Amino acid sequence: MIQFDNTSIHKNYIYISSLIKELGISNVGLYRDDGLGIIRNLNKRNTDLMRKKIIKIFKDTGFDIEIETNLKQVNFLDITFDLDSDTYRPCKKPNDKLLYVNTSSNHPPQVIKQLPSSLSKRLSNNSSNETIFNEAKNDYENTLKDCGYKENLKYIENPPKRNNRNRNIVWFNPPFNKAVETNVAKKFLQLIDKHFPHTNTLHKIFNRNNLKISYGTTENMKQIINKHNKKLIKRKENTTMNKCNCRKKEECELNGNCLTKNTVYKATATTTSSPGKEYIGITEGPWKHRHAVHKSSFKNKNYKARTTLTDYIWKMKENFAEMPTIKWSIIKTAPAYSNISKRCLLCLQEKLCIIENNNQENLLNKRSELVNKCPHTNKFLLKNYKKSLLPDVT
């Protein structure tokens, strides 16, 4: 067996996986910064040459990697593989402390109920037989009892896989809290039966088979404190940043805040012949960069369809020969999409501002913008990493 260790290996998973297979290593597994592969029919000398070749390829790509070869026993994630005995068993680091959700915690009852069985299934999958399972379960079982669980861990045979039919399901995930006395799940299902009975034409779309409910967990105290601390630290960083680089500060479009990032902004276009029109937009980078894009689209007719604001400006210029006066302002600031939280508060704030705008008749934004996909997720896609950094291995 051959084991990899690299801090950036997950960034180019597809490329690295195909590269390793091309070198003759079969059954490659990669997870974050760890990798595992199997070499067949190679002596120690050729295996070492392959190790050096992989290290060179990674260095040419800009990565550092550690490789161990000719291993008969290896720990990979939470499982130990042993080629000599042809077995595998659960594994945990010596200093790791097991910790599970306490039975008295503020979690959905179903989460607490299913935890022992889920743990039994996981340990069973990581054990090649029942004897190994019984040897490894004691630490996990004792930790469960310390957390208030009374169930014992039992070995589960791997059931045959079932081909379940895929169904389009819409999930409703309300946050769970023990302080709420109302049975939200029951009320939700009753509303489905009430408003979409069998006689309703929409019953095929909205029914108990297509609409499901599952409680979501809320933030614990540690997460709340960490979020609060990050907000305070970020606020201090923002106060020290340069907010304007205009040569003439008095002519700044945003009164000295043109370099503000992650903003929801509003443009109010006024003319002598029509009432003021409003446009709401967002930008992740400095607002000044977004303003430069708007100005170029106002001058170049080829970019007429770039935004509804640009389209309105060109209509006024062509029909009334008048260039509207535009006043810019920042409505809100919010963080853009995070690959950790999987949420984009910036896009949500923009949609909220469009909905709550008091001047809906003169709002240039289209209602279809409320269902637009977040554009800030694209930068995290693997296909958008620069291919020039990757060497040609063909």
Secondary structure, DSSP 8 states (H G I E B T S, - for coil): -EEEE-TTGGGGHHHHHHHHHHTT-EEEEEETTEEEEE--S--HHHHHHHHHHHHHHHHHHT---EEE-S-SEEEETTEEEETTTTEEEE---TT-------TTSSS-HHHHHHHHHHHHHHHHHT-SSHHHHHHHHHHHHHHHHHTT---------------------EEE--B--TT--S-HHHHHHHHHHHHS-TTSTTTTTSSTTTEEE--B----HHHHHHHHHHHHHHHHHHHHS-----SSGGG-TTSS-TT--SEEEEEEEE-SSS--EEEEEEESS-HHHHHHHHHHHHH-GGGTTS-HHHHHHHHHHHHS----EEEEEEEEE-----TTT---HHHHHHHHHHHH-S-GGGB-S-GGGGG---GGGGGGSGGGS-GGGS----
